[in-house]
Amino acid sequence: MRLLFLLCIVLNLAAPTVSAQETTAGESTACAPWLDHSIGQLHTDLVIDLCAETAGKPVLLVNTASYCGFTYQFTALEALYQRYKDQGLVIIGFPSDDFFQEDDDAAKTAEVCYVNYGVTFLMTDTIKVRGSDAHPLFRHLAREKAQPNWNFNKYVVDRNGKVTELFRSITEPDDARLLAAIELIL
C-alpha cells in the first residue's frame, strides 16, 4: 500500500504545469487576481502556484475532508477529472478541518485521497475555508457565491476566473447540472 501511495504522489507531481502567462494553446493570459496565491501541496514539500495552475483554464475548486459522509465523492471527482482533463479542466481539492472531519496528520489525509480514492488531481495542504480566518481564495468564493456550508462544495470557475456556479455537498460530481456547468466553461 505504501508503494501505491508513493506512486500516486509521483504521478501527481509529474503533471505538467503551464506558466501563468501562457496557456496550452500558447495564448497570453493572466490568472484572476484572487487566484494569485501559493499553497503547499498535500503531504509534500512542493508548493502549488494557483495562478500558474489555473490561468486561462476551466477550474473546479472543492473543499474536502477525509472523514465526512461525502468523502466517497473523491471517486466521482477523480472520474470527472479523467473525463475532462484533456479538455483543460483543472480540479483542486482543499482539505479543511473547519467542519471537524479532517485528520491533523497530512500523511493520513494523503492516504485517504491518493491511496483509498486514487486521486490524481491537485490537493493542497489543509486550509481554513470559512469565517474571518478563511484562506483569501475562499473569502473571495464566499463574496462571489457563498462560503462552504459543509465539506465538498464545488465551485465552477471559467477560464477568465469568474465563479460561475456553486454546487453544495449534496450535488454529486456526476450530477447532470454540474456536468452542464463544466461543459459550459470548457
C-alpha positions in Angstrom: 0.0 0.0 0.0 2.9 2.4 0.8 4.3 1.8 -2.7 0.9 2.7 -4.3 0.8 5.8 -2.1 4.2 6.9 -3.3 3.3 6.1 -6.9 0.2 8.3 -6.6 2.3 11.2 -5.3 4.9 10.8 -8.1 2.2 10.7 -10.7 0.5 13.8 -9.2 3.8 15.6 -9.1 4.6 14.7 -12.7 1.6 16.6 -14.0 2.9 19.4 -16.3 2.3 22.9 -15.2 1.8 25.8 -17.5 3.1 29.3 -16.8 0.5 31.9 -15.8 1.4 33.9 -18.9 0.9 31.1 -21.4 -1.9 28.6 -22.0 -1.6 25.2 -23.6 -2.6 26.9 -26.9 0.3 29.4 -26.4 -2.1 32.3 -25.9 -1.0 35.0 -23.5 -3.2 35.3 -20.4 -3.0 36.2 -16.7 -4.7 34.5 -13.9 -7.5 36.1 -11.9 -6.0 38.2 -9.1 -8.0 36.3 -6.5 -6.2 33.1 -7.6 -2.7 34.6 -7.2 -1.7 32.5 -4.2 0.7 29.7 -3.5 -0.4 26.8 -1.2 1.6 23.8 -0.1 0.8 20.5 -1.9 -0.7 17.8 0.3 2.0 15.9 2.2 4.9 17.1 0.1 7.4 19.9 0.3 6.1 21.3 -3.0 4.1 24.4 -3.4 1.2 24.8 -5.8 1.2 28.1 -7.7 -2.6 28.5 -8.1 -2.1 31.3 -10.7 0.1 29.1 -12.9 -2.2 26.1 -12.5 -5.5 28.0 -13.3 -4.6 30.8 -15.7 -6.8 30.6 -18.8 -8.2 27.2 -17.7 -11.6 25.9 -16.6 -11.5 25.1 -12.9 -13.4 23.2 -10.3 -12.5 24.1 -6.7 -13.7 21.7 -3.9 -13.3 21.9 -0.1 -12.8 18.4 1.1 -12.4 16.3 4.3 -11.2 12.8 4.8 -13.8 11.6 7.4 -17.0 13.1 6.1 -20.1 11.4 4.9 -19.4 12.9 1.4 -15.8 11.7 1.3 -16.9 9.0 -1.2 -17.3 11.8 -3.7 -13.5 11.7 -4.3 -14.2 8.7 -6.6 -16.6 10.6 -8.8 -14.4 13.8 -8.7 -11.5 11.7 -10.0 -13.7 10.3 -12.7 -14.8 13.8 -13.6 -11.1 14.9 -13.8 -10.2 11.9 -16.0 -13.2 12.7 -18.3 -12.3 16.4 -18.8 -8.6 16.9 -18.0 -7.7 16.6 -21.7 -10.1 19.5 -22.4 -8.2 21.6 -19.8 -10.3 21.1 -16.7 -8.3 21.7 -13.5 -9.6 20.3 -10.3 -8.1 21.4 -7.0 -9.1 19.9 -3.6 -8.6 21.9 -0.4 -8.7 19.7 2.7 -10.2 21.6 5.6 -11.0 20.8 9.2 -13.5 23.6 9.5 -16.2 21.0 10.0 -14.1 18.8 12.2 -13.8 16.0 9.8 -10.2 16.2 8.6 -7.2 14.5 10.1 -4.4 16.6 11.7 -1.9 14.2 10.1 -1.2 15.2 6.5 0.1 11.7 5.8 -3.3 10.2 6.8 -5.1 12.8 4.6 -2.9 11.9 1.7 -3.5 8.2 2.2 -7.3 8.8 2.1 -7.0 10.9 -1.1 -4.3 9.1 -3.1 -4.5 5.5 -1.9 -8.1 5.0 -0.9 -9.6 7.0 -3.6 -6.9 7.2 -6.3 -7.0 11.0 -6.6 -4.6 12.4 -9.2 -5.9 16.0 -9.3 -4.2 18.6 -7.2 -4.7 18.5 -3.4 -3.4 21.3 -1.2 -2.4 21.3 2.4 -5.2 21.7 4.9 -6.5 25.3 5.0 -9.4 27.3 6.5 -12.4 27.7 4.2 -14.9 29.7 6.2 -15.1 32.6 8.6 -12.7 35.5 9.0 -9.6 33.4 9.1 -10.5 31.6 5.8 -7.9 31.5 3.1 -8.2 34.6 0.8 -9.3 32.3 -2.0 -12.3 31.1 0.0 -13.1 34.6 1.2 -13.4 35.5 -2.4 -15.6 32.5 -3.2 -17.8 33.5 -0.2 -18.2 37.0 -1.6 -18.9 35.7 -5.1 -21.3 32.9 -4.2 -21.3 31.8 -0.6 -18.9 30.2 1.9 -18.9 26.5 2.2 -21.7 25.3 4.4 -20.1 21.8 4.7 -17.5 19.7 3.0 -17.4 19.0 -0.7 -18.8 22.3 -2.0 -18.0 22.6 -5.7 -17.1 26.0 -7.2 -17.1 26.2 -11.0 -14.7 28.9 -12.4 -14.4 29.9 -16.0 -11.2 30.5 -18.0 -11.3 34.2 -17.0 -11.5 33.5 -13.3 -15.2 34.2 -13.0 -17.0 32.0 -10.4 -20.0 30.8 -12.5 -21.7 28.2 -10.2 -21.7 26.8 -6.7 -22.9 23.3 -6.1 -23.3 22.2 -2.5 -22.3 18.9 -0.9 -25.4 17.1 -1.8 -24.7 17.6 -5.5 -22.8 14.6 -6.8 -19.9 15.2 -9.1 -21.6 13.3 -11.9 -24.9 15.3 -11.5 -26.2 16.5 -14.8 -26.4 20.1 -13.7 -22.7 20.1 -12.6 -21.6 18.4 -15.8 -23.6 21.0 -17.8 -21.9 23.9 -15.9 -18.5 22.3 -16.5 -19.2 21.8 -20.2 -20.2 25.5 -20.5 -16.7 26.6 -19.3 -14.7 24.2 -21.4 
